[in-house]
Amino acid sequence: MTERVESTTTPDEFVRFWAAGEAGKGDFRCAECSYGVTVHKALPVCPMCSGRSWEQTPWSPFRRASRAH
């Protein structure tokens, strides 16, 4: 049986991946295991899987507030 995977991006959308050690600011998710970090300077090597590629998560003023409840 073949599993169908649908992408949430359209062909003309571009997803930027950031490398460990690169300067960044904001919330990021590891491209390998989805571990989340908030950085203010340089992106680390992922502490969970040693991944070196990060994707910046979209900013929302309500994202953290909804987790608090």
Buried (B, 14 or more C-beta within 10 A) or exposed (E): EEEEEEEEEEEEEEEEEBEBEEEBEEBBBBBBEEBEBEBEEEBBEBEEEEBBBBEBBEEEEEEEEEEEE
